[in-house]
Amino acid sequence: EAEARRIVTAPRGRTPRVLRDRAILETLYATGLRVGELIQLKPADVDTEERTLRILEGKGGKDRNVPLTQAAARSIDVYLVRGRPALLATPPASRKVEPWLFLAERGGKLYRAQVGDIVKAWAKKARVKKNVSCHTFRHSVATHLLRGRADIRQIQALLGHRSLSTTERYTHVELSDLRRVMERAHPRGR
């Protein structure tokens, strides 16, 4: 959790790119979105006042609504007001206005590999030694919610898993954590 927090809060500053990156990282950690879902978001899919995101045609063609944390909603708001307009102003006037929420530095569509590079760069800047990817955030969200005693069916809905067995993959991490705690703390576990 501490590493995730360090990565998400690493982007500091007011440049359009930093505002975008902070909003992306906050969104990934708040929602556990797949990178393909993130890059398909449009500004109309976000309601920062209600703190919700609408995912249209996620994996399996399913739509779903997911809640945003206050930090994610705030970061998206700041990006929409200060970052995105500046990124849209960058392309030549002849280019059409991109409908996507998160834009590349020159105002165009942001691609999966670019988001992966953003995540890796901020993880490095936050001095996290692990190999961090967009999917790492997805896994972390599920694991951290389980540790916080969230119901597995709620996590299933958040992540957009069709099958509960897909979500249950994250419980093995929690069990291994419990095993280490028992070995360390239980009187008969040593």
Disulfide bonds with the S-S distance in Angstrom:
none
